Amino acid sequence: MAAKRLHDGSENEEDRRDEKRMHRLPSFSTVIKEAVMMKQVHNVFMLLEPLLRRVVQEELQAGLVRSPRYIERSSPETSPPPPSSPRATWRLAFLNPPQLPIFTGSKIEDANGNPLQVILVDADTGSPCQNVPQFLRVEVVPIFGDFPHDGREECGSAAEFARGVVKERAGKRPLLTGEVALTMRDGRATVGELQFTDNSSWLRCRKFRIGARVVPGSGYDGPRVAEAMTEAFNVRDHRGELYRKHYPPALGDDVWRLEKIGKEGAFHKKLTQSGVRTVQEFLQMLVVKPDVLRMIMGDGMTDRMWEATTKHARQCEAGDRVYAYTAGQTGGVGGATVYVNSICQLVKIELAGVECVPQHLNRAQKAYVHQLLLEAFEQRASLQEADILLHASHSSNDLPLLQNAAPAVPPPLPATPLWFQGTPDIDFQIIDDLANQGNFGFKMFDE
């Protein structure tokens, strides 16, 4: 009996061992799931590895560039600054700031469209120096947009300025190319060609500055000349220049050059379908039929967007060409002529051959003039240029009243003037309100 219990006990112990062994061995499905999961994790690491390497490399590079030991090693010709750097007697400065926006590969010009100029000024007064060295060797360099980091606009020493110079990314061309080495004579040097080869999106601050300094080791041994730096700015990829907005816009620009109107976007398509293809046509409708233009844009354009777009459009120069429309030449009532500029703003009124001031017109006359403006807008393709000179000088960029052959497509006007239909008092009140607001260009009148 005891032997039987002993035998049963050994069998139970073997069964328990087999069960434990089976529990320890994973199933085939578990093995497959774990293998798939490991493969996915491996793929994620393979995708993240280049990004992590680049981030680490950029951070190390930025830290090394700011390290004094790195500056001493990479620029052996630049001697370490003395314990107390002498105060600068002169200072380099850019005559005008660069024109924005700046795109890679595009020529950098100043705000007036001229080449950048570096001048030598007095460090205390900022006035151009009179007694200057015979010549100075000057170089133009890219600077971090957030340099100096303490908010100062000047550096205390040449070594400190060198810490702000940006090095190009590995495998890339020098950040600034062109005439980066200048010879300053009589306190002035012109930068003929200058362009960025890389955008600024890879920097932590996302911005560059342009700096100018006396070339270290160039042989100049006079008083210290402080470095020049522009304001910080973004450098965009050259592909964005195709969609660049113009400041100010020109009459012949496509309408999508205006703010808040994207090329091939919803607003652009709506305007094109209504015959508004250029900035000039946009302004013409804005002057004569602002409500119709606002309806074309639709509810998708908020009031703030509308204000930004119209404000940008009004920066356009209308030019000094004047066009005349006489009532009766297209079926209207005779005896009156209105003169408008290239965007249909009222310039001059003649009633029965007598020049009139809009503010002195009565209600019926104001309504009549408004009707003439509407007719002139509808017939702008056939208006003749008048021999009238405005105070502004002629511009070579002036365009005819109708830029394109296809005009906007508003509903046709009735043959009977509007003020003879329905309630004239209400119509006159509307005209008075619009005239007071200057919506018909009355304030453009030359007395």
Buried (B, 14 or more C-beta within 10 A) or exposed (E): EEEEEEEEEEEEEEEEEEEEEEEEEEEEEEEEEEEEEEEEEEEEEEEEEEEEEEEEEBEEBBEBBBEEEBBBEBBEEBEEBEEEBEEBBBBBBBBBBBBEBBBBEBBBBBEEEEBBBBBBBBBEEEEBBEEBBEBBBBBBBBBBBBBBEEEEEBBBBBBBBBBBBBBEBEEEEBBBEBBBEBEBEEBBBEBEEBBBBBBBEEBEEBBBBBBBBBBBEBEBEEEBBBBBBBEBBBBBEBEEBEEEBBEEBBBBBBBBBBBBBEEEEEBBEBBBEBBBBBBBBBBBBBBBBBEBBBEBBEEEBEEEBBEBBBEBBBEBBBBBBBBBBBBEBEEBEEEBBBBBBBBBBBBBBBBEEEEBEBEEBEBBBBBBBBBBBBBBBBBBEEBEEBEBEBEEEEBEEBBBBBBBEEBBEBEEBEEEBBBEEEEBEEBBEBBBEBBEEBBBBBEBBEE
